Amino acid sequence: MSQSSTARAAADTALARAVPPAAPADIEGYMAALGRRARAAGRALALADAGVKTRALHAAAAAIRAAAPAILAANAEDLARAQADGMSAAFLDRLALNDARIEGIAAGVDMVADLPDPVGAVTERWTRPNGLTIERVRTPLGVIGVIYESRPNVTADAAALCVRAGNAVILRGGSDSLLSSGAIHAAFVSGLAEAGLPLDTVQFVPFADRAAVGAMLAGLGGMLDVIVPRGGKGLVGRVQREARVPVFAHLDGIVHVYIHKAADLAMAKTVLLNAKMRRTGICGAAETLLVDRACADAMLAPLVTMLLDAGCEVRGDAAAQAVDARVRPATAEDWDTEYEDAIISARVVEGIEEAIDHIESHGSHHTDSIITTDAAAAQKFLSEVDSAIVMHNASTQFADGGEFGFGAEIGIATGRMHARGPVGAEQLTTFKYRVHGSGQTRP
């Protein structure tokens, strides 16, 4: 059989996997087998030439575009089920696909394909007095497990980044997006097959039984090297509590926009409206507005009124309530809430120190932004706010791997170990040391 015929047969097999079977009787055994196949595929992928991975990813992007009708049909079924279950508008927005979003998914895969390959890059090199030359070299992490909920685009984003970084990946999508994610996966791996990469490089759990999640959290018998959860607090919290392998994740996206006394009002209005209302259900959406007391008389009312007129509920302190009768009183819980909806909390702070203190007390170390024309104030904020992403005069909705030039992201990490912020291909590598000698021995 020719190489193209072999690839086509493999693609047909992959597409057949898009039909979700019932959960197997032996879920633990099924998942363990996925892990073993992923480990074997990962070893092969780690040795793949950068050009092969590039061709495979471009082929995967093309396959996603070609499969758009099938993906949209699957998504329509997922959406109908979610609507019948009474899911929120924000949830439905995260789940929904259309032609533009599918093109965005494919374009993201193309962008990852064109990124420099991180595998094999020498990040440092030095020579010791004894003549030994030591290099630190990027290597794949190995096998990555991604557990996610309603965003079917994560299927392609995670798969593309893992392939670019030389990692095999096991994807476990949510029950609400199972058909959509399965269709995207089938298209993606058909593209990998065209380039001759193993189908087991990217595997998808095609059933909704939660026992599969438990098996992944246990590490699949040592086959998983890291887990990335994407979803709500329930999912992420469970993963962080129970996982027996390292986790890249953020639990909350309690994101702040601070209007400093030296802010330009027009800029503040534009940035704040985008940060809150562009897409309210994403983790980079602003959830709290902080306004400096020194500019509150001039800026608080225009900002609050703008949000209310745009259809955003505002829950505020006494100062915010005083500017518009539509503002609801904020409770103590509001300052610690990720709404993921058209709701924002708002309060006045007594200067930049109190703004930073509020963020440190109530934030989630995800993303926070200051609006100011004062360079010194901006530098103070950027230096002292301990978040994975800190911004100056920019919408928090830029907290996204694609917007950082990573092509896509597998998630936002707010921890302090290994990866922080958008987790792209480079963050999905580790390193090893190569030591070159000329016969040296240690005395």
N, C-alpha and C positions, 0 to 999 in steps of 0.2 A: 504494500500500500504506500502511495506517495506521501510526502510530508504534509501536503495540503489536505489530502484525503484523511490522513490520520487526525489532523487538527479539526477537520469538519466533523468527523465521528466523535471526537472528544467534545466539540461544541454541542452536538446534538444530545450527548449524554448530560452535559451541564444544563441545557435548556429543559430537559426532562425533569431535572431536580426542582424546577420551579413549582411543580405541583406539590403542595404541602401534604405529606403523608400523616397518618395518625402517629402519635407518639409510640415508639417501640416499647415492647414489654420490658426490655432490659435497658432502661435509659442510661444507667451508669456504664454498662458495657458499650453502648452506642457512643457515648461521649468519650470514653477512653480510647475507642478506635479512632475517633476524629483527632484526638491529641496525638496518637502515634503517627497517623498519616501526615498531620501538620508538621511534626518534628522531622520526618523524612523529607517532606517537600521543602521545609525551611533550610535544611542542609544543602539541598540542590540550589535553592534560590540564592543563598549566601554566596555561592560561587559564580552566579550568573554575571555575564558581562553587562556593564552599564547600558550599552546600546540595546541589548536584548530586552532589558527591563523597559527602556524607553519605547521600543516598538510595541511591546506587550501593552503598555498603558495607553498608547495612542489607539491601538486596536480595540482595547476595552471601551474607550470613549466613543469610538465609531459604532461599536456594537450597542451601546446604550442609546445613541441617537436612532439607530435602525430599529431598536426594540421599543421606541416610544409608544406606539399604539398598544402593545401588550402591557407595558408598564402602567399606562393611564387606565386601561381596563381593570387591572388588578387594584390600582389605587381607588377607583370608583367603588369597588366592592368594599375595600377597607373603610372608605369614608361613609358609605351607607350604613355599615355596621356601627361605626362610631357615633353617627348622628342618632341612630336608633337607641343607642345606649346613653344618650343625653350628654355627650361630651361637650366641654366648653368651646366657645369660639376660638380661643387661643390654642386649645388642643387641636381643633380641626385645622387651623392655619398651619401648625407644625406638621400635620399629617399630609395636607393636601399637596398634590403635584399638578402641574399643567405643562404646556409645551415649553414655556419660558423657564420653568424650574428644572425640567429635564435637560434642557440645553445648558443651564447653569451647572448641573451635576456633571454633564459630559465635559464642559469647558474646564471645570475644576480638575478633572482627571487629566485632561490635556496639559493643564498648567503644571500639575505635579510631574507629568512625564518630562517636561522641559526643565525641571529643576536640576541643579548639579547633583550628581549621585554622591551621597555622603559616605557610602561604604568604601573603605580603603583610603579615605583622605587622611593625610598625616597632619595632625593638629599641632604637634610640637616635635622638635628634634634637637638634641644636644649631645655634646661629646664630653665624656668624663676625662679626668687627668690621666687615667690608665689607657686611654685610647678607645674605650667602648663607646659606640654611638647608639643612643637610645631614641626610639621614635614612639610616639603615642598615636595610634591608628584607630579610626572609627570602624566598628564592626556592628553587625545586626544584633538586636536584643535576643532574637530567636523566634519564639512563638508567642503571639499576643492574642489575648481574648478581649473582645469588645462586646459589652452588654449594653443595649440601648433600647429606648422606648419608641416614641411615636415618629421620630424623624427618619423617613426612609432614605434621605440623602446620605445619612451616616454610612450606609452600606457601601457606597462607592467611595466616599471620602476616606474612610478607614482602610478599605482595601487598597486604594491607590497609594496612600502614604506608607502602608506596610510593605507593599511590593517595592516601592522606590527605595526604602531603607533596608531591603533584603530580608524582611520578616514574613514568616507565614502567619496567617490570622484566622481565628475562628470567630464568626459573627453570630451573635444571638440577639435578634431583633425582638421588639415587643409584639405581643399578640395582636395589638391594634393595627400594626403596620406589616403584618407577616406576609401578606400577598404582595404588597408593593415592594418590600425589601427582597423577597424571594425572586421577583421578576428582575429587579436591578442586578442582583447577584448572578442570576443565570446569564444575563447579557454580559456582565463584566468578565466572568470566567470563560465565556466563549471567545472573547477577545484575547485573553491570556493563552488559550489553546492555539489560536492562530499564530502566536509567536513561539509556540513550543514550550511554554512553561507548564509545570505540573498543575493540573486542576486543583489538587489538594493544597496549593499555595493559599487559596482563599476558600474557606469552607463556611457554610451557612447552616445553622440549626433550623430545620424546616418545620418544627412543631412548637407549640406554645407551652408545653408542660414546664412548670417552674423547677422541676427537679434538674433540668438541664443547667439552670443557673447555679444550683447547689453544687453540681459536679464541677463546673468551671471554678467556682470559688475555692473548692478543695484542691484545685491545681491539676486535675486530670492526670493523677499519678506522676506528677513531676514534669509533665509535658508543657505546661504553661509557664512563661517567664514573667508576664506582667498582665494585669487586667485594667481595662479602661471602661468605666461606666459612663453612659450618657443618658440622663433622664432626671426624674424628679427626686425629691429628698428621700422618699421611701426606698427607691432603688439604690441610690448612691450611698445612703446610710447603711443599708444592709451589706453592700459590697465592702465598704470600709470596715465594718464590724467583723465580718465573717471571712474575708478573703485570707488565704494562707500564702498568697504570693503578693508582690508589690502592686500598688494601685496608683494610677495617675487619675486624679479626679478633683472636682470641686463640688461641695455639698450645696452651697447657695450662691446665687448671684445677686447679692444685696449691693447694688451699684449706686454711687452718689455722683451728683453734679453740684459742685460748690461755686456759687457766684460771689467772687471776691469783690471788695469795694472798688477796685480799679477795673472792673469788667466793662466792656462795651455792651450797651443794652441790646443793640441790634444783633450782635454776635451771640449774646447770651440767649436771646429768644430763638434764633435759628438753630443753635446747637442743642439747646434743651428740648425743643420740640422734636428734633430728629432722634435724640437720645432716648426719649420716652416713647414716641408714637410711631416711628418708622415700622418697627415690628415689636409689639409689646411682649411677645411670648419667648423671646430669645434671652439667653443668659446675660448679654451685654446691655439689655434695656435698663435705663435709669429707673430706680425705684424710690430714691429720696432726693429731694431738692433742698440744698442748704443755701441760704442767702445771708450775706454779711449785714450786720446791723447798720453799718456805716452807709450802705447803699439801699437799704430796704425801703425807705420812703420813696425812692425813685423807681426801683426795679421790682419789688415784690408784687405789687398789684398787676403790672403788665404781664409778668411771667405767669402768675396764677390764673389770671383771666384768659390768657392765651391757651393754657392747658385745658381749662374748663370748656372754652368755646370749641376746642378740638375734640371734645368728647371724652376727656380724661377726668376721672373722679379725683379730687384733691382732698386729702386728709391732713389737716394742718394744726399747728400750735395756735395759740391765741392771736398772734400777729397775722398769721395767714388767714384765720377765720375772719378777722376784722376787715380784710380787703374785699371779701365777696361772700355773700350769704350762702352761696352754693358750696362753700368749703365745709366739709364735715370735720368734727373734732377728731384729732389723732389720738389713739390710745398708745400705751407703752409698747404694745405688741407691734404696732405699725412700723416702728423704727427698726424692727428685726425681721421684717417680712419681705420675701421675694414674691411680688404679686403675679408676675407673668401675665399681666392684664392691663387694661387702660386705667390704672390706679397709681397714684404717686403720693408719698408723704412729703410734707414741706414744713420747714421751720427756719426761724431766724437764729443765727449764731453770732456770738460776740467776738468776731474776728477769726483769723486763720487758725489760731491755736485751738479754739473751741471746735472749729470745723474738723481739724485733724483728730482731736480727741473723740468727737462724735463718730467719725469713720472708724477709728480704732476700736471703739466700744461696741458699735453696732454693725460694722461692715463684715464682709466675708472674705476679704483679701483677694477679691476677683478683679474689679476694674473701678477706678474712681477718676474724676476729671475736675480740673479747676479752670474757670473762665476768668482771665485777667489779662490786662496789658502791662502789669508790673512784673518784670523779669525776676526780681528778687523773690517776690511772693511765689511765683511759679516754681522757682528752684527749691524753695523751702518745702512746698507741697510735694513735688516730685521726689525729694530726698527723704521726707519723713513719713509719707503715707506708705505703709508696708503692704502693698497689694501687688499681685502678679503683674498687673498692667496699670500704669498711672499716666494720665493724659493731661495735656495743656491745650486749651482752646480747640478741643476736638470732641466729636460725639463719641460716647461710649459704645455705640454700635459698631465701631471699628475694632472691637475686641473679637477678632475673628482671624483664623489662620490665613484665609484667602487674602484678606486685606493687609496682612503682614507680609505678603509675598511668599507664603509657604505653600501656595496652591490650594490647600485645604487644611483642615485640622482634624485630629482624632479626638480632641477635647481640649478643655482649658484646665490646667493643673494649678491649684493654689497652694500645694504643699511646698516644702523647701528642699526636698531631696530630688536630685537628678533633673527632672523637668519642671518648669514653671511657666505659666502663661499658655499661649496656644502651643499645642503639641503637634509639631510637623514632622517631616521626614528626619531631619537632623536630630530631633529630640527622641526619636525612636531607635537611636543607635547607642551603643556603649563603646568601650574602647579596650584595646589591649596594647601591651608594650612589645615592640620588636627591638631586640638588642643585637647589634652587629659587632663582632669582635675579630681579632686577628691572632687567636691563640692565647688570649689572656687567661690566667688562672688567679684565684684569690689566695693571697698569702694567709 
